[in-house]
């Protein structure tokens, strides 16, 4: 007893000591927090973000002051909480023990979370906004690809931590192939930190079945720059690097991987041949790498240089690799899809490839860049040669493109900068080194030393690859035009005119009979995303002198006055608007005249899309009313802008101008003539001579010859515009309004929300109802059109089902028939499907799918139709509401099957229904559904002939073979319980992953 008492006393003393230590730690933490508070303003943004991260504060899209404010708020709340707890301790000492249990190792944000949700009223209020009627359960959100598409990386991480059985990797069936697989993994691994070993170990566990091929994992790690995880994959999961991995490392410029793979290969008995021959490059580039591989265009040069530096080369091997670099598959000059230096390459990339060239072809020792006199002699000789060639060229009216390439490279002789590279890099800062070659900081007069250096590098590059490359005309005019002043005459006319526009050199245009600006405007049928659109910022893209620009415009106006070119004035105005210089637009309008008429658009992107500022919009509204003419409905005004703010401003200008009709009808002035663009556009009516605004959202009902291939959806603000059009029927509702296309947009899940089937846009239900009413007024029926399965249709969004449910509840005074009449769904199969989808029909007491056995074929046909519609539009019905629909569906099938139908047609319907169902759930790796079916309806998996099942052995095998080929281990393992196949069938229908996993079953 005495010993026990002593032990208890000792324990109490230890507890008291621990409590004192914890109190001291808390005080120290408070002091640290206070000190950080005082010093936050002095800290760098990076340090502040680290502090924020320690408090679990998200810094996404936050500026420095905003982050500081959040940190201070958290610190203040934690301090107040701790002071409150101290006061409680003084009242009841027992709380000292409880405090250690509650607060130890808990983040401040988590404390705040639990304080919030302990309040029942707040808890109920928050969850009242959550819609569970059409939501998937946690386990049913199981597709890794869909989760990556919707950026739900944290949810993937949490599921992988739990080794979630139902999680699976299922690439889009319409985009099968290694590039798709790797692209998903690159996005995932680039987001998950490299030190998260728990995630990667669970993810690589083959039993979890989270990937299709170990090779895809390795190659995605290479592109993601995850070297430590790559090592883990090799050491713990027995992955053996391949030659393909080495090629991926080279093509993606991953130098650390190149070194590691080569070192590992040299010490490995089962190593591969590291020598790379031309067929390796050709096969890899055409079959694996392809054109959509996620790496930078010129990373290849960085990678191949690192590779060559790590292997020993004799003179013969150097020559082989030199010839390999001259392969057209590497540079792709004709397709533009290879690896090459151009104006959008960085100076660093150019230096890298020059180093590569010098490694394979060391220059003659007689060439010395510091020999000033020799350089001057060469320049003089080149000048004389240039004059001779100019005289010869004058006798020829046309030049072939190959001739131009040879002549230019003959004139621009290679100068070898072997002694300058290392020394000059020391003089260049990082800004210059990472800048693009067409950046004015590299070729402007203020940086002659850098320009001279780049010229020498380009000379060596182009002279080395003269067989497979053409000289970039932009680089030529940036660096060589001053020296070879007349070489531009050998360019093709189209390239020549583009160059004149880019650099503002009117003299180049002078000899051309026509200019045809239409060629330099964004075209219909092509991608016009921001990246592509910037390619069409041709006018003055490399001209930085305002006086030079004005002089160019003045000369080109004079030229068109003397040699009239139809449509030129309006097309050139479009180019000026794209250039986005309001002063130049004003200057041009004053010279040419207001309200330039538009007689023909050509196949160009609607010109209103070129407007980038409110100021430009207002000026054009006042002085160029024809500019806003819609390209599709030419008597209407266009609504196609870069963003909704610009469209709303145009609407407000239009509304203000209606009362006095003053804006947009200014009189014409200037020197233009008929066809050139002066006058008052549409007459005294100005902008009001046109009909109202028209929605640019158009479907198949509104195709025309010129604009049938124009995809308006590439506008990143497309959904915002759609919501605006639907919400403002007083402006846009007309027979030109595409009600069907807008309903399709609302009722289709967005890719970014594909795991939850959320809509692309959110529209108020009353506005959407008005859309349907207006559509009915114009003789259209969007709901019926949406219900017809076609290749262009997609599953219904959950918002669409919520809308239909809202319609049913609020506008269903006289029962289902009246409601469906309003919805105008004439076909019963679509009507009943929608009622099932919104759970507004009692299936157990409804005889539409279950009735008299005498007409059983009718009910089975209806079930067959329902199965196809559910798979097409609402596949999530099989999983939501605790498998309510699935249970009813298979119960009906079981009833019909157990009644042993004798009519062949009835048997065929049952087989068709189950085959469609099984094909869907196995192809989409729905293990949760398969296990539920096996538990509740085991007859589905029985063989037809011998065990009273529904499907024959051929059908059952087809599901297994499909799973084996896809590399789906969990689905294959499940199906192996019911199906036996031969070793030959297994080897024929398995991929690398499933062969390795199931090989012991077929010894």
Buried (B, 14 or more C-beta within 10 A) or exposed (E): EEEEEEEEEEEEEEEEEEBEEBBEEBEEBBEEBEEBBEEBEEBEEEEBBEBBEEBEBEBEEBEBEEBBEBBBEBBEBBBEBBEEBBEEBEEEEEBBEEBEEEBEEEBBBEBBEEEEEEEEEEEEEEEEEEEEEBBBBEBBBBBBBBBBBBEBBEBBBEBBEEEBBBBBBBBEEEEEEBBBBBBBBBBBBBBBEBEBEEBBBBBBBEEBBBBBBBBBBBBBBBBBBBBEBBBBBBEEBEBBBBBBBBBBBBBBBBBEBBBBBBEBBEEEEEBBEBEBEBEBBBBBBEEBBEEEBBBEBBBBBBBBBBBBBBEEBEEEBBEBBBEBBBBBBBBBBEEEBBBBBBBBBBBBBBBBBBBBBBBBBEBEEEBBBEEEEEBEEEEEEBEEEBEEBBEEBEEEEEBEEEEBBEBBBEBBBBBBBBEBBEEBBEEBEEEBEEBBBBBBBBBEEEBEEBBBBBBBBBBBBBBBBBEBBBBBBBBBBBBBBEBBEEBBBBBBBEBBBBBBBBBBBBEBBEEBEEBBBBEBBBBBEBEBEEEEBEBBBBBBBBBEEEEBBBEBBBBBBEBBBEEBBEBBBBBBBBBBBBBBBBEBBBBBBEBBBBBBBBEEBBBBBBBBBBBBEEEBBBBBBBBBBBBBBBBBBEEBBBBBBBEBEBBEBBBEBBEEBEEEEEBBBBEBBBBBBEBBBBBBBBEEBBBBBBBBBBBBBBBEEBEEEBBEEBEBEBBEBBBBBBBBBBBBBEBBBBEBBBBBBBBBBBBBBBEEBBBBBBBBBEBEBEBBBBBBEBBBEEEBBBBBBBBEEEEEBBBBBBBBBBBBBBBBEEEBEEEBEEBBEBBBBEEEBBBBBBBBBBBBBEBEEEEBBBEEEEEBBBBBBBBBBBBBBBBBBBBBBBBBBEBBBBBBBBBBBBEBBEEEBEEEEBBBBBBBBBBBBBBBBBBBBBBBBBEBBBEBBEBBBBBBEEEEBBBBBEBBBBBBBBBBBBBBBBBBBBBBEBBEBEEEBBEEBBBEBBBEBBEEEBE
